[in-house]
């Protein structure tokens, strides 16, 4: 055991280099920095509801309209310019983003229910998130004006009826049923809440798998490149220990790297997704439907994630035998990336159960698919598929580790190389 | 009768259809330096790698201290050390960390561990640089570090593939002297080299190998007399021609 610990310490020391630490901190800092900028832009969008109005009509109706916009939450700024072109010039000179012109005769036409067009001028000064908010602001203002005018019209014509009842005579009450439990709420609300809560599971998994696999592949490639593997293979220690030490060290370093990386990433995503509903109402709905992870569910999900990582490490060890140096290790990681990315994207944008049978079987054969689909299936109470996935991954891992152990216990670890897509034996041995 | 540390009998190794070793046989006695000399591709490194338990073999028998290499490779690894021709050390470890890392695999207790590390520090000769990372060492320093690693445990059999490969004259001389001194303390050495002068200086006996076959075995002086040659290079040329 002491020999194994000795080996493990060496592997970790070799993996955690200054370059790795700097690159990790830089990436995390970069995500944090982007997150700060994105957050401030989004806050700017939410805060800026300034509306500049030139009222060329000056009637009671146009006055009521601007008052109503104030009541609706817009900050109304009335310009004193008395013609359209000077108002546009003023707006241009004062960096005003949205200018609304109420035409002359608007009030008189409105009193006869013959409306005149209101003109809006939006200035695009950049293509940032906040600049694109101008369109939404215009739509909001026009929507509010239309609501105000149409309600007035309906009240005038049908004084005994609520205008909203006339505009939307049929209303619906939404119910959602999951696992036989029913609660009042919309399916979209449930989906967006579950999505916001579980979006990080596949991202974390993908990061850890890719980091750890890259680590283990690089560890073997480096041993070959620096000509240290031969010496290591002649020391009195079990070859299986060599394989396991590399896997454990890669798993640990990969886990730490992905964890640090995710801190920055989580801040970045949190900044972008701050508007996804996660309030008490949605939380209550989720609770009523039982769409929450129980402690046992977390354990199940953890086992599934852990086995997927072990499978990736086992596969990476075998691929590592085929590499000659760090350069070829970067190419050799590609098949693994594809195997992880396919279920990752499918789980992000589609439902695996809705795919055709052959495609579904193909996806299920990839061991990394199982943790991606496990979180949703656990929430929906489909435990069978999660258990089958765990058993399948365990079998795959055992097979991979036996293959890796056998390769390391023979001279194939030194003699087999992959060169331009074909296997050859090293002639110089 | 001299104790036999290594016995190789009719050793064969095939790479696909190519015969790298065609049935070679030799023995290495206790406290002896036995050298394999021959051109590139003769089978020297293959032989050394087989004895070092790295490569499998197609036929024959190899015994290290009476242990069958096919049956007891793990036990054999406790008694041997191997210095490959182009070996490197872990660049992110310091020289001292590397020596300690290797010593832990062989030492039975703390006392033995300290003894191995102390001996290795004596062999390397650059104690002040052992706190630096291996990545900052010159080629000569790395080679000395690796030789120190190979000899610090006083193995029963040290397998050295081109021990002075790529080194300057001063470093080569130092390494040869270190090897000689360890043999006097009981270690047996199996080595290979292209450098006939080195072989002449170091070896007690040599085997001249070409195309996977041993052409001649004997003491350098006797071989030179037999073939009326000034040096081993001439012996080698006459045998190959």
Boltz contact constraints between the chains, C-beta under 6 A:
constraints:
  - contact:
      token1: [A, 3]
      token2: [B, 105]
      max_distance: 6.0
  - contact:
      token1: [A, 6]
      token2: [B, 104]
      max_distance: 6.0
  - contact:
      token1: [A, 10]
      token2: [B, 101]
      max_distance: 6.0
  - contact:
      token1: [A, 14]
      token2: [B, 90]
      max_distance: 6.0
  - contact:
      token1: [A, 14]
      token2: [B, 92]
      max_distance: 6.0
  - contact:
      token1: [A, 17]
      token2: [B, 92]
      max_distance: 6.0
  - contact:
      token1: [A, 226]
      token2: [B, 88]
      max_distance: 6.0
  - contact:
      token1: [A, 227]
      token2: [B, 86]
      max_distance: 6.0
  - contact:
      token1: [A, 227]
      token2: [B, 87]
      max_distance: 6.0
  - contact:
      token1: [A, 227]
      token2: [B, 88]
      max_distance: 6.0
  - contact:
      token1: [A, 228]
      token2: [B, 88]
      max_distance: 6.0
  - contact:
      token1: [A, 228]
      token2: [B, 90]
      max_distance: 6.0
  - contact:
      token1: [A, 230]
      token2: [B, 84]
      max_distance: 6.0
  - contact:
      token1: [A, 231]
      token2: [B, 87]
      max_distance: 6.0
  - contact:
      token1: [A, 233]
      token2: [B, 54]
      max_distance: 6.0
  - contact:
      token1: [A, 234]
      token2: [B, 52]
      max_distance: 6.0
  - contact:
      token1: [A, 234]
      token2: [B, 77]
      max_distance: 6.0
  - contact:
      token1: [A, 234]
      token2: [B, 82]
      max_distance: 6.0
  - contact:
      token1: [A, 235]
      token2: [B, 105]
      max_distance: 6.0
  - contact:
      token1: [A, 236]
      token2: [B, 77]
      max_distance: 6.0
  - contact:
      token1: [A, 236]
      token2: [B, 78]
      max_distance: 6.0
  - contact:
      token1: [A, 236]
      token2: [B, 105]
      max_distance: 6.0
  - contact:
      token1: [A, 237]
      token2: [B, 105]
      max_distance: 6.0
  - contact:
      token1: [A, 411]
      token2: [B, 55]
      max_distance: 6.0
  - contact:
      token1: [A, 411]
      token2: [B, 56]
      max_distance: 6.0
  - contact:
      token1: [A, 425]
      token2: [B, 15]
      max_distance: 6.0
  - contact:
      token1: [A, 429]
      token2: [B, 46]
      max_distance: 6.0
